[in-house]
Amino acid sequence: QNISLALDGTHYPGVSMGTISAASGVSYLLEMWALADTDNANEEFQLFSLDKGQRLDAVVKNGKLMMVADSTYYDTNTTLTDHQWHHIALNVLNGQSGLASLLVDGTSVWSANNDKLPDMAGGTLWDGRNMKGMLDEIRLWHSTNTRETINDRMYYRLDGQSDYGLVGYWPMEESKYNEYNQREFNFSLKNMAK
C-alpha cells in the first residue's frame, strides 16, 4: 500500500535543517516523487525551496520546471503539470567536480557549478509551497551520488536504516502489525532515517 501527501495549494510541510545532520560543504541529494494537478498549469508553485538567505528553489511556472539558484532563474523546458508522477532529484557534488544537476525521471534537465547553490546546513527546507497535487518518498542524502545510483534506487522503498548517507526519509506512511497480525498503514510525516 502506498500513501502520499496531498497538497491543497495553501498548506505544505517544512523541515528545519538544524534537526538533521546537515553538515556544511557535504555533497547532497534531495529527491522526491511529485504529481502536480493540471489546474496548476497557469500558476507558480515550488516543488522544494531552501530558505537560508541564499535562494535555492525548484519552481514550476506556467507548467514548466525552473531552477532558481542565487536569485537567477534557469529554464529546464520540462513540463510537470501533466497529472503524471515524476521523480525529481537535485544532486549537488562538492569537491573536485563541483557540479549540481537536476534530474527529472532519470534525465538531466539542468546543471551548473555548485558555487551557485547554498549548503543544506541551516535554514528550512519547504516542500510543495503553493502546489496542488501530491508528494511522496522525499529523501535527503549526504553522500556522493551518481546518476546511475539515483536511477537504480528511485523506484525502491527504503528501510531507512541500512542506506549509507541517508539523513532524511519521509515515505509519508508507517506500518505496523495489528493484533490479528495484519499489516496496517497510516499516514506519517515522521523522518524514518536512522
C-alpha positions as CSV (number, residue, x, y, z in Angstrom):
1,Q,0.0,0.0,0.0
2,N,1.2,3.5,-0.7
3,I,0.1,6.7,0.9
4,S,1.2,10.1,-0.4
5,L,0.9,13.7,0.9
6,A,-2.0,15.6,-0.7
7,L,-1.4,19.3,-1.1
8,D,-4.2,21.9,-1.5
9,G,-2.1,24.9,-2.6
10,T,-2.1,26.5,0.9
11,H,-0.6,24.0,3.3
12,Y,2.9,22.4,2.9
13,P,5.5,20.8,5.1
14,G,8.8,22.3,6.2
15,V,11.9,20.7,7.8
16,S,14.4,22.6,9.8
17,M,17.9,21.6,8.6
18,G,19.0,22.0,12.2
19,T,17.1,18.9,13.1
20,I,19.0,16.6,10.8
21,S,22.8,16.3,10.3
22,A,23.2,18.8,7.5
23,A,27.0,19.5,7.5
24,S,28.4,22.4,5.5
25,G,30.4,21.5,2.4
26,V,29.0,18.0,2.1
27,S,27.7,16.6,-1.2
28,Y,23.9,16.1,-1.0
29,L,21.0,14.7,-3.0
30,L,17.3,15.8,-2.5
31,E,14.8,13.6,-4.3
32,M,11.1,13.1,-4.3
33,W,8.1,11.9,-6.3
34,A,5.7,14.7,-7.3
35,L,2.3,14.7,-9.1
36,A,1.0,18.2,-10.0
37,D,-2.7,18.7,-10.7
38,T,-3.4,20.0,-14.2
39,D,-5.1,23.1,-12.7
40,N,-1.6,24.2,-11.6
41,A,-0.7,24.8,-15.3
42,N,-1.0,28.6,-15.2
43,E,0.1,29.1,-11.6
44,E,3.5,29.2,-9.9
45,F,4.4,26.8,-7.2
46,Q,7.5,25.3,-5.6
47,L,8.5,21.6,-5.5
48,F,11.1,22.5,-2.9
49,S,12.6,25.6,-1.5
50,L,15.6,26.1,0.8
51,D,15.2,29.3,2.8
52,K,18.6,30.4,4.1
53,G,19.3,33.8,2.7
54,Q,20.8,32.4,-0.5
55,R,17.9,31.1,-2.5
56,L,17.5,27.5,-3.9
57,D,14.2,26.6,-5.4
58,A,12.7,24.2,-7.9
59,V,9.8,26.3,-9.2
60,V,7.0,25.3,-11.7
61,K,5.8,28.4,-13.6
62,N,3.2,28.2,-16.4
63,G,3.6,24.4,-16.3
64,K,7.4,24.4,-16.8
65,L,10.1,23.4,-14.3
66,M,12.7,26.1,-13.4
67,M,15.6,26.1,-11.0
68,V,16.2,29.2,-9.0
69,A,19.8,29.4,-7.7
70,D,21.2,32.6,-6.1
71,S,18.1,34.5,-7.4
72,T,18.7,33.6,-11.0
73,Y,16.0,31.6,-12.9
74,Y,17.1,28.7,-15.1
75,D,14.5,27.3,-17.5
76,T,14.6,23.5,-17.9
77,N,12.0,23.2,-20.7
78,T,10.3,20.4,-18.7
79,T,6.6,20.2,-18.3
80,L,5.4,18.9,-14.9
81,T,1.7,19.7,-14.9
82,D,0.5,16.7,-16.9
83,H,-1.0,14.9,-13.9
84,Q,1.6,12.2,-14.0
85,W,4.0,11.1,-11.3
86,H,7.6,12.4,-11.8
87,H,10.8,11.6,-9.9
88,I,12.7,14.9,-9.2
89,A,16.3,14.7,-7.9
90,L,18.7,17.6,-7.2
91,N,22.2,16.2,-6.9
92,V,25.0,18.5,-5.6
93,L,28.5,17.2,-5.7
94,N,31.1,19.1,-3.7
95,G,34.8,18.6,-4.1
96,Q,36.7,18.5,-7.4
97,S,33.8,18.3,-9.8
98,G,31.7,20.9,-8.0
99,L,28.7,20.2,-10.2
100,A,25.0,20.3,-9.4
101,S,22.3,18.7,-11.6
102,L,18.6,18.4,-11.6
103,L,17.1,15.1,-12.9
104,V,13.5,14.5,-13.9
105,D,12.6,10.9,-14.4
106,G,16.2,10.0,-14.6
107,T,17.2,12.5,-17.2
108,S,19.3,15.6,-16.5
109,V,17.4,18.7,-17.3
110,W,19.7,21.3,-15.7
111,S,23.3,21.5,-14.5
112,A,25.6,24.2,-13.1
113,N,28.6,24.8,-10.9
114,N,27.6,24.2,-7.3
115,D,29.0,27.6,-6.2
116,K,25.6,29.0,-7.1
117,L,23.9,26.7,-4.6
118,P,23.7,27.0,-0.8
119,D,24.7,24.2,1.6
120,M,21.8,22.3,3.2
121,A,23.2,23.2,6.7
122,G,20.9,25.8,8.4
123,G,17.7,27.2,7.1
124,T,14.4,25.4,6.4
125,L,13.5,23.1,3.5
126,W,10.0,23.6,2.3
127,D,8.2,21.1,0.0
128,G,5.2,21.8,-2.2
129,R,4.7,25.5,-1.4
130,N,1.5,26.7,-3.3
131,M,1.2,23.3,-5.0
132,K,-1.9,21.4,-5.7
133,G,-1.1,17.7,-6.1
134,M,0.8,15.1,-4.2
135,L,4.3,14.4,-2.9
136,D,5.8,11.1,-1.9
137,E,9.1,9.4,-0.9
138,I,11.1,12.6,-0.1
139,R,14.7,11.7,0.6
140,L,17.7,13.7,1.7
141,W,21.2,12.1,1.3
142,H,24.6,13.4,2.5
143,S,26.7,11.3,0.2
144,T,28.2,11.4,-3.3
145,N,25.6,10.0,-5.7
146,T,25.9,9.3,-9.4
147,R,23.0,9.5,-11.9
148,E,23.2,5.7,-12.2
149,T,22.7,5.1,-8.4
150,I,19.9,7.6,-8.3
151,N,18.1,5.9,-11.2
152,D,18.8,2.4,-9.8
153,R,17.0,3.1,-6.5
154,M,14.3,5.7,-7.4
155,Y,11.6,3.0,-7.6
156,Y,12.6,1.2,-4.4
157,R,11.2,1.8,-1.0
158,L,13.9,2.2,1.6
159,D,14.1,0.8,5.1
160,G,15.7,4.0,6.4
161,Q,18.3,2.1,8.4
162,S,20.8,0.4,6.1
163,D,21.1,3.1,3.4
164,Y,24.5,4.8,3.6
165,G,24.3,8.6,3.7
166,L,20.5,8.8,4.2
167,V,19.7,11.6,6.7
168,G,16.1,12.4,5.9
169,Y,13.4,10.0,4.7
170,W,9.7,10.8,4.5
171,P,7.8,8.0,2.8
172,M,4.5,9.5,4.0
173,E,3.4,6.3,5.8
174,E,4.5,4.0,8.5
175,S,3.3,0.5,9.0
176,K,2.7,-1.8,12.0
177,Y,1.0,-5.1,12.6
178,N,-2.3,-5.2,14.4
179,E,-3.5,-7.8,17.0
180,Y,-4.6,-10.0,14.1
181,N,-1.0,-10.0,12.6
182,Q,-2.3,-7.9,9.6
183,R,-0.1,-5.1,8.4
184,E,-1.7,-1.6,8.7
185,F,-0.5,1.6,7.1
186,N,-1.0,5.1,8.5
187,F,-0.1,8.5,7.1
188,S,3.0,9.9,8.8
189,L,5.4,12.9,8.2
190,K,7.9,11.3,10.5
191,N,11.6,11.2,9.4
192,M,12.3,7.4,9.0
193,A,16.0,7.8,8.5
194,K,18.0,6.2,11.4
